[in-house]
Amino acid sequence: MRVSTPPPTALDVESLDYWRALCPKLHVEAGLGRPMFEIGDANELVGRLRLEGYVNVPGVLGQPVYEPLRACVETLHGAGIPLAFAFVYDEFWLAFQGISRFIEAALGKDYFALPDFWVWHLTASEQATGFAPHRDRVQPTLDPDNSPHSLTVWLPLSDATPLSGCIYVLPAQHDERFSRRVWDGPGNNKVEDLQNIRAVPAQAGSFLAWNQAILHWGGRASRRAEGPRTSAAFEFQRGDKPPFNEPLLDPQRVPPFAERLGLIGKQALQYQHMYPLAPEVERLAIELRDRFMPRVASAALPGSPGIEPEHRPHPPSNNRLPEQAPSEPNKPRLIDPKLVRESMTRRLFRRSVATGQITLPAVPSMVDEYVTMCDNLFAAMGSRFTAEELAYLRTVLEGQLAEAYAASPRSTVSISHDVPVGTTLNYHVSAQWKTIGETYHDWIATREPPLFGTQPDARVWALANEAADPRTHRVLDIGAGTGRNALALARRGHPVDVVELTPKFADMIRSDADRESLEVRVHQRDIFSTTDDLRRDYQLIVLSEVVPEFRRTQELRSLFELAAHCLVPGGRLVFNTFLACPGYTPDKAARELAEQMYTSIFTRPEMSTAAAGLPLELAADDSVYEYEKAHLPEGAWPPTSWYAGWISGLDVFDVERDECPIEMRWLVYRKTG
Ligand SMILES: C[S@@+](CC[C@H](N)C(=O)[O-])C[C@H]1O[C@@H](n2cnc3c(N)ncnc32)[C@H](O)[C@@H]1O
């Protein structure tokens, strides 16, 4: 179908508005994020590429991606505009960036785009053909194992069938040139055995890629084809090889509009022996090439792309490009030393090789902070993420954070990253967790004893001392740890039962009690698994530094029920817990972070609700900091190096103690009736 759009004038070509109006569904300099298409097993594809010289991968670009590209080619064709102008639009660049995972696998992470791209529109007619049989390059472009130094990637934007002029190849394994390792010279485009020729039909949305030594061509179309065959191709090369063409381009960047025009002018001229240009179009192409080609790059060292495009002049806001004088090599130029230095800094960073890993506690409600941290970190390594890339990173982090946090309050996410030269940054986010028992097992292996101090808690000791005869004052110590309280109470004469989750701690208490012949009965288990093995005549139930491990108010409720069940009337339940200060309501993020810091926060209303309806009354409510500091024996304060800060809530809130919105409290409940 021909459309009535007139061909662009020289003025039109430089106008963003012209291009935007021509194909309103596509964008020019819209800052769109880089897509990442699913390409399957990249290594398997590279294996195929080495054997056969080409790959044909279906279903990579979805219809919403390729359809506007196809329509654009149709429009350009209808308007008589050289098809290379399709690369005015961001989406044509992005389509190739979307399969970078495959290209990286084939050419290495520091590959470059070559300034070689083209677009085809073969009408459904007997006259239309693609490129005649040829090899893209006839000099050696392959390692001995056929790993390519350069690659052509071809995207069918409509179905490429034998009737519409699909690609044909002589597969590498059937081409004696690959055995001889000579691809130039007479007869290099002839096929001896015609049966070796392979048609490569490809549906719209596929990608084809071939090494540049393989013999291939576009077939002749037929009037019986269902429609025109439209396609686009781009060439790429390895970063460690001298440029096959210049300027080499950063494959991860969409060049600024001006630069695109220069490159398009160059393409139109490069292929005019096959696609003749009208004299006025040829003049236009020459002008674009001479004025807007990325010129610094052509002087760049082999294997290095030109100066970063973002420091080239951008079109002014009236959407017209600034006049650029044709290059005059002998004329002194105005050089800004600051810009030169900045360009060197960018190059230096792009030559950096970095690798690292950060592991953080998993706090799902703080995902924004993780994203910001990664953004800053990656930027510091020379890789500035786009908004879309950050959004994707956020999704990945959200998933891993949720998984880790749900699994355990001792959980982390690790973000490992590596920058293998260039702007590519690979990262991987993974969730890890340990159970509470495993964590304390690690404490035993890695920390200096005494882990929780040597003295019993002053609050616990004071309550126990109220008993005239310890032998009739039975104690249950839940989460007894290394037995700091349980053993001291047993030494005083109390019969003591212990419930302890961490097997190694349970063993330690047992052997200490045996050695000293103390009356201590140890149950190694989770306190919430049963109450069947517990007595009903405890005078005192102790949980020191254990409630900060609870995750839900339901666990508080279970504790109060246990106390109501197992205490004698008048018996006391004592535990320490972090409570929100009056006027502070912890949000989800604070609670999640607190859990990760052994500091679960509850509010007084939650405490009341958990105890509601049970024969328990609150008998005392004291600041742990004040109480222990005032009552511990001389020299015993603080019990450990971390204790004073932890009980003040400072492991969660990095503030001064008196500004902290939570505090650890000793709560004592008495069983009534
Ligand atoms: C911070 S340590 C305190 C140890 C001891 N109470 C002290 O103050 O020295 C917490 C202890 O509670 C135990 N613990 C945590 N949750 C538990 C549960 N659900 N059942 C039994 N023990 C638990 C842990 O294994 C650990 O030994």
The ligand as a MOL file (V3000), in Angstrom:
LIG
                    3D

  0  0  0     0  0            999 V3000
M  V30 BEGIN CTAB
M  V30 COUNTS 27 29 0 0 0
M  V30 BEGIN ATOM
M  V30 1 C 18.8780 -14.3570 73.4180 0
M  V30 2 S 18.8320 -15.9640 73.9470 0 CHG=1
M  V30 3 C 18.5790 -15.7280 75.6860 0
M  V30 4 C 19.0470 -16.8720 76.4950 0
M  V30 5 C 18.7680 -16.7450 77.9750 0
M  V30 6 N 17.3610 -16.6230 78.2690 0
M  V30 7 C 19.5000 -15.5730 78.5720 0
M  V30 8 O 18.8830 -14.5510 78.8290 0
M  V30 9 O 20.7060 -15.7130 78.7720 0 CHG=-1
M  V30 10 C 17.2780 -16.5380 73.4080 0
M  V30 11 C 17.1080 -18.0110 73.5880 0
M  V30 12 O 15.7660 -18.3390 73.3680 0
M  V30 13 C 15.7120 -19.5830 72.6830 0
M  V30 14 N 14.4280 -19.6190 71.9960 0
M  V30 15 C 13.9870 -18.7480 71.0780 0
M  V30 16 N 12.7400 -19.0760 70.6690 0
M  V30 17 C 12.4040 -20.1920 71.3580 0
M  V30 18 C 11.2440 -21.0240 71.3670 0
M  V30 19 N 10.2100 -20.7750 70.5590 0
M  V30 20 N 11.2320 -22.0910 72.1550 0
M  V30 21 C 12.2930 -22.3490 72.9580 0
M  V30 22 N 13.4100 -21.6000 72.9860 0
M  V30 23 C 13.4520 -20.5240 72.1950 0
M  V30 24 C 16.8970 -19.5270 71.7660 0
M  V30 25 O 17.3120 -20.8090 71.3450 0
M  V30 26 C 17.9250 -18.8690 72.6670 0
M  V30 27 O 18.6310 -19.8030 73.3900 0
M  V30 END ATOM
M  V30 BEGIN BOND
M  V30 1 1 1 2
M  V30 2 1 2 3
M  V30 3 1 2 10
M  V30 4 1 3 4
M  V30 5 1 4 5
M  V30 6 1 5 6
M  V30 7 1 5 7
M  V30 8 2 7 8
M  V30 9 1 7 9
M  V30 10 1 10 11
M  V30 11 1 11 12
M  V30 12 1 11 26
M  V30 13 1 12 13
M  V30 14 1 13 14
M  V30 15 1 13 24
M  V30 16 1 14 15
M  V30 17 1 14 23
M  V30 18 2 15 16
M  V30 19 1 16 17
M  V30 20 1 17 18
M  V30 21 2 17 23
M  V30 22 1 18 19
M  V30 23 2 18 20
M  V30 24 1 20 21
M  V30 25 2 21 22
M  V30 26 1 22 23
M  V30 27 1 24 25
M  V30 28 1 24 26
M  V30 29 1 26 27
M  V30 END BOND
M  V30 END CTAB
M  END
